[in-house]
Amino acid sequence: MSNDFIKIGNVDLKRSNIKAFGVSSATKAIKKTNNQGFLQSFWAGFKGHFIVETREVGYIFITTFQNDNYTFDEDEINIDRVLASLRS
């Protein structure tokens, strides 16, 4: 891949198409069930017995000149490495 493109997660973006990018954070809620078997966790979904965890997650947002908007959170990518690549 040439230096004209940058790969972030599963997306290839042309550097000259990037209009804006930045870093922010948001609260992410994750639904979990107790470590049960498949049928028990399936039934827990109907009964509403989920454990919901929330945590603060950092993410990068990118807007292109075609008005495509992308977000990549820290679970998908290394934010510092991608920012260094975007700024170079």
Secondary structure by P-SEA (a helix, b strand, c coil): cccccccccccccccccccccccbbbbbbbbbcccccaaaaaaaaaacbbbbbbbbbbbbbbbccccbbbbbcccccaaaaaaaaaac
